[in-house]
Amino acid sequence: MLFNKGKIPAFDRGLLVVSLLLICLGIMVISSASVMESMVKYGDSLYQTKKHVFAVGMALFVGMLCAMTPTEIWKKYSLHCFIVVCALMVLVMIVGREINGAKRWLPLGFINLQPSELLKIFWILYFSSYVSRKIESISTTTKGFIKPAAFIGVMAVLLLVQHDMGSLVVVSCITYSLTFIAGAGFIKYGVVILIALLLAFLLVLISPYRIARFKSFMDPWQDQYGSGYQLTQSLMAFGRGGITGEGLGNSYQKLGYLPEAHTDFITSILGEEFGYVGMVVLLLLELVIVYKAFRLAFKILKKDAIYQGYVAAGIGTLFCVQTFINVGSASGGIPTKGLTLPLVSYGGSSMISCCMAIAILLRIDFEWRNNVISDKRKNES
């Protein structure tokens, strides 16, 4: 399917190069950020770097398979895949592994699988199919607009039990980003935003650890060595980085001062070692992926409201929201959330999910350039 008549097929090589650059940047920063923890816990300064490289290898293999899979196959089996991931989410509650107080992982020996990471990409694949079939209802009726909230409610239960509010925010943003693109009105969004803010406020009030996080966000220096410790150490890392940074390997905060330095707070170490310039380069690379995803989506959707266009828009939203939350949390712009930086942070499940998303995006672009995608709405009904 990828090669025709001995010719190299047309696809977005720029997207592939940018994605590989982010992966390489992640490996480089992780090798620096994890050195102390790896040495203390495992007696090998490169232990976590080796695990990450192994995860990258698996993710690239899975991505290659996804790139070879026609998007119509994803459309046909998206509901089945989504149900399987939801079943894995339930299984986590029973036999899952708990890390840092959160039970989100299924131990598989060679990797700890985090189903909530896979949930994001498979939700995009299924909900894009749903929107393409129900576009008239979503854009013209209140019932059609509100109905997706039932899906979010089911996922909210599964995610909040795992203390994963960050993934819930991402899934919610993806859902209503696609309904907005489908033509839902602004007034409906005002109501949804108001309800979402009220629910978020209630979720904070009923959870002591979320109250502590919110207080530390408002004034982390008030409890510098308690609830505000992680954020203050992160801010120190950015402060030390200045304009050009301390240089690769010269981070001070990675020496046991900043918890989760190679995962949720990888941007803090990158900012410390490469400074403002490094952060700008990182954000521009992530922005390129977001831009290419939405540009492709709107090119397709201009022809008609078809499945592939919504998938591309969903992937663009995923990278945009997750990058915003990760960088915002590390820099103190928003309350701390346990979300990885796409294609950069340590974490096998996150890397697999992100590589799948990029591969599917490349496949959509390939099908569009090679006239595989039909522009007739009747194929969506």
N, C-alpha and C positions, 0 to 999 in steps of 0.2 A: 504493500500500500504506500510506502514512503518513497519508493524509487520507481521511475517510469522510463522505459526506453533507454536505459543507460545514462540518463541525465540526472544531475543533482536537482531535486525538487525545490521549488521556491518556498521559503519559510523565513520567519523573522530571525535572522542570524544575530542581529543586535540584541534582541531579548535574551538569546542563549548566552551570548558573551557577558552581558551584564549580570545575569544570574550566576554564571561560573565565577565571575569576579567577586561577587558577594560571598559565595561559598569559600573561596580561597582566602578572602579577608577574614572570614569567621574562623577558619582553621588557624590562621596566623595569630589572631588576638586570643583565641582560646588557649593556644600553646603557651601564651604568656600569662593569661589570667588564672589558669588552673594549676600552675606549677607548684605553688605552696601547698594547696589542698591535696594534690596528687601525691606529693612527697610525704606529707604527714599521715595521710590515710592509707596509702598503698605502697609507700617506699619507692615509688617511681615517678619522677617529675613529669614524665610524658604519658602517664597512664590514661588520664582522661582525654588527652589529645588523640591517643591511639584509638580509644573507644569512639571518639567523634569521627575520626577518619573512616573507621569501619562503618559507622552509621551513614556517613556521606556516600560510601560505596554502595550500600544497600539502597539508599534513596535514589541514587543515579540509575541503578538497575531497574527499580520500580518505575522511575520516571520514563526510562526508555520504553518499557512495556506500555505505559500510558500513552506515550507519543505515537505508538504503533496501533493504538486502538481507535477505530472510527468513533466519532462523537455520537453517532446514532446508537452505538452499542451502549454507551453511558446513559443515553436517554431511555433506552428500553429497560435497562436493569438498575436504574438509579434508585427506585423505591426499594428493591431487594437489598441493595448495598446499604441504604440508609437504615433499614430494619436490622440488618446484621450488626451495624455499628451501635445502634441503640441497645441491642442485646448484650454487646460487649460492655456497654456502660452499666447495665444492670449487674453483669458478672463482676465488675470491679467492686461493687458494694459488698459482694460475698467473699471473693477470694483475692481482692486487690491488695497491692502492697502500699503501705503508708510511708510517706517521706515528708519530713518537716510538718507533721500534723495533718497532711492532706492525703486522702486515699484515692489516688487517681490512676494507678499503674497496675498492669497485669504482667507479672514476671514470666518471661518466656525463655529464660536462661541466657540467651545471647543478647537480649534486649528487653528493656522494660517498656511495654507497649502502653501508650496513653491514648485510649479511645477518643477522648474529647478533642484531640488534635485531628483525628481522622473525621470526626463528626462535622467539622467545619467544611471540609472539601466535599464530603458526600451530601451535606445539606445543600450546598450550592448546586450540585448536580441534580438533586431531586427537586428542590424548590424552583429551579429554572424551568424544569419540565412543567411543574404545576402552574407557574405564572404564564408560560406560553400557551397553556390550554385554557386558563381561566382569565385571560387578560380583559375581556369585556366586563366580567363580573367585578374584577378588582378595580378597574378604572371608573366604573359607573355606579356601583352600589356600595352602601356602607357595610353590608353583610360580607361582600367579597373582600373588602379591605380589612375587616376585623378578623375574618376567619383564620388567617395565618397566625394570629395571636394564640390560637389553640395549640398549634404546633410548637410555638415558643414556650407555652406553658408546660408541655410535656418535657421538653429539653431542659427547662428551668429546674424542674424537680430533680432530674438526673445530674445536672451540673452543680446545683447548690448543695446537694448532699455531699458532693466531692469538694466543697468549698472552692469552686471554680467560677467565681462571678465574672472574671475577666473574659472567659470563653463565652459566657452568656451574653455579655455586652457585644462581643464580636458577632455572634450568631444573630442577635437582634438587629444590629446595624446592617448586616447582609440582607436580612429578610425585608426590612422596610426601604432599603436602597433599591432593591429590585422592584418592589411595589410602586415606588416613586417613579422609576424609569418606565413602568408599565402604564403610568398615567393617572395615578391617584392624586387627588387635590391637596392643596396646602392646608386647608382647614382641618381635614382629617389628621394631617400630620401634627398640627398644633395640639389636638386632643391626645394623640398617642404620646407625644413628648411629655405632656403634662402628667399623664398616667404613669409613664416610665419613671419620671422624676419622683413622683409620690411613692411608687413601689421601691425605688432605690433607697429613698429616705427611710422607709419602713424596714427594709432589709438591714440597713445600717443600725437602726435602733434596737432591733431584736438580737443583734449579734455583738457580743463584747469585743471580739477580735476586730470586727469591722469598725466599731467605735474607736478603738485604739488606733487603727490605721488612719481614720479620718482626722483624729486629733493630731497625730504626728504629721499629717499632710498640712494642716493649718499652721502649725508652729513646731517643726521638728526639733528645734533647739531647746524647747521647753523641757523635753525629756530626752536629752541628747544620748544618754547611755541606756535608755529603755526603749519605748515604742518608736522613738525617732532616730534610733541608732543607725539603721540601714540607710535611711535617706540622708542623714547628715554626712555619713561617710561617702555616699555617692556624690553629694554636692562638693565635698572636699576634693574628690577625684577630678571633677570638672574644673574646679578652681586651680588645681595644680597644673592642669594641662595647658591653660592659657591659650595662646594663638596657635603655636606649632607643636605643643606637647613635649613630654619628657623623653620621648624616643621609645621604640619598641623594646619591651622587656624591662623598662625602667619605672613601671608603676609601683607606687608605695602602698596603695590601698589593697592590692592583691595579696599582700603578705599577711593575710589572716584578718585584716581590718574590715573588709567589705564582704558580707555574706552573699552567696550566690553570684559571685563576681563573673563567672563564666556562663551563666544562664540568663536570668532576668535582668541583671545589671551589667551585661557585657558592654553596653554603650558607655558606661561610666569609665571602664578601663580603657576603652578605645579613645574616649575623650581625654583621659589623663595622658595616654602615651602618644596620641597623634593631634591632640588639641582641637581648636575650633576648625581648623582646616580639614582635619580628618573627619570630623562630624559632618561637615558640609558635603564632603565627598560621599560619605556613607548615605546620607539622606538623599542626595541627588541620584545615587544608584537605585535606591528603593523607589524614588519618585519616577524614574524612567520606567520601571515595571508597571507602576500604577497607571502612568500616562499611556503606555502601549496597550494595556488591557482595556482601558476605557475607549481609546481611539478605535481599537478593533471592534469593540462592542457596538459603538455608535455607527461605524461603517456598515456593520451587518444589519443593525436595527433600522437603519434608514431605508433598507430594501423592504423589510417587513419584520414583524415581531416573531422572531424564530428562536428556537432553543439555544443555539450556540451564542447568540448575542447576549443573552441573559447570563450564561455561564461565564463569559469573558468579563461582564460587568461585576458579577459576584466575586470573581478572583481579584479584580482590581480593588473592590471594597475590602476584601480580606487583607490584602497587603497594606492598604492605606490605614485601616483602623488599627491593625495589630502593630504597625510601626509607630503610629501616633501614641498608642497606649504605652508601648514599651519605652519609648524615648521620653514621653511625658511623665511616666512614673519615675524613671531614673533621674530626671532633672527637676522633680518637684512641681511640675506643672499640673498634675492630676494625682489623686490618691493612688497609692501603690497597688499594682495588680500583678499577679504572677503570670505574665505572658512573655513568650520569647520574641526575639527580633527575627523576622522571616529570613531564612537562609544563612543567618549569622550565628545565632545563639547555639549553645550546646544543647543537645536533646535529639535522640533518634527519631521519635514520633513526629516532632515538629519538622525535622528535616525531611522526612518521608512525605509528610502532608504538603509541605511547600514545593518539593520537587514534583510531586504529582500535579499540583496546581500549575506550575510553570509548563510542564510537559503537555497538559491538556490545552493550555493557552497556545502553545506552539502548534499543536494538532489543529486547533480551530483556525489559526492563521494559515496553516498549510492548506486546509480544505477551502478556505476563502480564496486564497491566491490561485488555487488550481481548479476553481469552479466546481468543487465537490458539494458545497453547501447550496441548497436550493433557496430561492428567495420568495417562494410561494407560501402564504400563510395556511393554505389548505393542508399542507403537510404537517402542520402543528395541531390540527383538530383531530 
